[in-house]
Amino acid sequence: MEYRTFAELIHTVKNKPRKARLAVAAAGDEHTIEAVLHARDEEIILPVLVGDKAEILTVLEKLGKNIPAEDIYDVPDPAESARVAVDLVRRGGADFLMKGRMETAVLLKAVVDKEHGLSRGGIMSHFTVFEVPTYHKLLAPVDGGMVTYPDLQQKKCIIENTVETFHAIGYECPKVGVLACIEKVNPKMPETVDGNALKEMNRRGEISGCIVEGPISYDCAVSREIAELKDFRSPCAGDCDILLAPNIHAGNIMGKMLAVTCGAKLAGFVVGAKCPVVMTSRGSSAEEKYLSIVISALVSQK
């Protein structure tokens, strides 16, 4: 299975027999609550709001909406609300997390707490997926938000986190392109050396459940015609699902170019913990927050 659009993915989530429960930490934020209620009204999730109850009730009144009293936890302090939301997931009271009006570091501190958090022992990475008008299916450039300058082992972990997420939404064998500016190994270009090493790991079964190609240039990764003109042969050529950036700057720039210049829709969240963690920025659109909740809900049920 592969998805061409978010609409197809939304259809899949809506047809799940059980609705995922979302715990929102520091939930007294109008834009966050609006996105959460949109997903609830679409019968995708069941929300649990953790934060300043007075602020939450004020926002709900302004929006003309209601949440059952038992699903509002009055925890005004942001750090404590993060701990309570994480504990809800640990105890089975929620399936995944979302950041409300708080600093990202505050929620992450609760998530990675060794004794009471949601760490699985490996690295966490940022998952983003885009619906690009000029591409034939959803595309995930990673990691533009968490791991700054990944070494070879960290790149392997980012691939594994991202592939696991694709498996959770129904993909059998996603195609991964390890990006560089050329398609051949050049010892003076570490990105190409890493790309080839990751490809060999995949061939040996050290990275499984996907097809890894590297090094591969962006144009060959997303255009079969250009790959053919360059005589670049690969099952990933022009058909990648995942694009592994060499560092956070390349991943971040690539994502912003797709969204701002190309008009792509996007969703994003943190993966590698025991559940998805939605951490959209203050500048994120309501649509981005909604789509991030939708795909996280689907992933959380796996």
Stockholm file with secondary structure:
# STOCKHOLM 1.0

chainA/1-302         MEYRTFAELIHTVKNKPRKARLAVAAAGDEHTIEAVLHARDEEIILPVLVGDKAEILTVLEKLGKNIPAEDIYDVPDPAESARVAVDLVRRGGADFLMKGRMETAVLLKAVVDKEHGLSRGGIMSHFTVFEVPTYHKLLAPVDGGMVTYPDLQQKKCIIENTVETFHAIGYECPKVGVLACIEKVNPKMPETVDGNALKEMNRRGEISGCIVEGPISYDCAVSREIAELKDFRSPCAGDCDILLAPNIHAGNIMGKMLAVTCGAKLAGFVVGAKCPVVMTSRGSSAEEKYLSIVISALVSQK
#=GR chainA/1-302 SS CCCSSHHHHHHHHHTCSSCEEEEEETCCCHHHHHHHHHHHHTTSEEEEEEECHHHHHHHHHHHTCCCCGGGEEECCSHHHHHHHHHHHHHTTSCSEEEECSSCHHHHHHHHHCTTTSCBCSSCCEEEEEEECTTSSSCBEEECSSSCSSCCHHHHHHHHHHHHHHHHHTTCSSCEEEEECSSSSCCTTCHHHHHHHHHHHHHHHTSSCSSEEEEEECHHHHHCHHHHHHTTCCCTTTTCCSEEECSSHHHHHHHHHIIIIITCCEEEEEEESBSSCEECCCTTCCHHHHHHHHHHHHHHHTC
#=GC SS_cons         CCCSSHHHHHHHHHTCSSCEEEEEETCCCHHHHHHHHHHHHTTSEEEEEEECHHHHHHHHHHHTCCCCGGGEEECCSHHHHHHHHHHHHHTTSCSEEEECSSCHHHHHHHHHCTTTSCBCSSCCEEEEEEECTTSSSCBEEECSSSCSSCCHHHHHHHHHHHHHHHHHTTCSSCEEEEECSSSSCCTTCHHHHHHHHHHHHHHHTSSCSSEEEEEECHHHHHCHHHHHHTTCCCTTTTCCSEEECSSHHHHHHHHHIIIIITCCEEEEEEESBSSCEECCCTTCCHHHHHHHHHHHHHHHTC
//
